[in-house]
């Protein structure tokens, strides 16, 4: 009887085993970056518990339904996950061709905020109210379009083999592309989103291999711009008060310093293991404002303690670590820049959000990725996860 091992390339024996292993390894499901996916899901589900704890007793916000925010948070997660799958299915390379459309739509979105369609919430005119308790924050989607748009411009000549790094003209074009939506966002004014976008731009330039003079030049422009904004009184009074309270936490403890002081009390009272989920005194007593959005980390600190807070930070760290690995192992500059831009975006936004809850960063109204309540933020970060997964899945497999 003829042994199957005697058959060769036709599809049997050792040769078949080798190709079978390659095909299995090349499966899109197997090639997903599961640490990123599972960490993002874990953060989102932890966030749902924290959002529920922060809002179940706030009858003025939840319309008498303790599950109001929980249901919407999970709904936002479902939509965000679908957007991630859609982004992965389309692919980052196809989206590269659609960047002009995506960029134009995102800029139009932030411009609409300045029209009568826009709404002011917590001092920022950066929302479009859709009705039915839903609203949209277009500045969240600008972060995605800036990363994709700058990556497209900065990588064009390099990926085509014409240059080893982007030239000065290309860098200027990329900075101009990013400057348009940022200036609109500053007019709202939305200082938090502006800070995130600026750091994201810096991360994109660093990943592109642009000469150091552009990096230092951007930093210098940022410093000069910050001074000019301060001197020309372009910031709202509430934003100035926030910086003043950051510099002096004892300043007006019942006014501008209230948020920071209450956040510190909540986190400090959690100790090592916390007071127990749904049992935080500060959270139950509704002492911390905006606890389901900007200050959601205070719920973790108070009710889950140092252990819970450290778990959230560790999960964010896993996402950043794997995204850095995806950027480093990419075979094309475009993919590297996209992944690095997402790393800069996620890392600074997470640091700023957790930092302002701890009192080491000024209050800037920035959500914690995957954790805070808010549809626009949830949609944007899951689209970013889809981009990372697409880069990982479409990377050539070594035989």
Secondary structure, DSSP 8 states (H G I E B T S, - for coil): ---GGG--TTT-HHHHHHHHHHHHHT-HHHHS-HHHHHHHHHHHHHHHHHHHHHHTT-HHHHTT-TTHHHHHHHHHHHHHHHHHHHHHHH-HHHHHHTHHHHHHHHHHHHHHHTSTTEEEETTEEEEEEEETTEEE-THHHHHHHHHHHHHHHHHHHHHTTS-SS--HHHHHHHHHHHHHHHHHHHTTT-HHHHHHHHHHHHHHHHHHT--HHHHHHHHHHHHHHHHHHHHTT-S-HHHHHHHHHHH-TTTTTTTTTHHHHHHHHHHHTTTTT-S-TT--HHHHTT-STTTTTTTHHHHIIIIIHHHHHHHHHHHHHHHHHHHHHHHHH-SSHHHHHHHHHHHHHHHHHHHHHHHHHHTSS-------TTTSS-HHHHHHHHHHHHHHHHHHHTS----
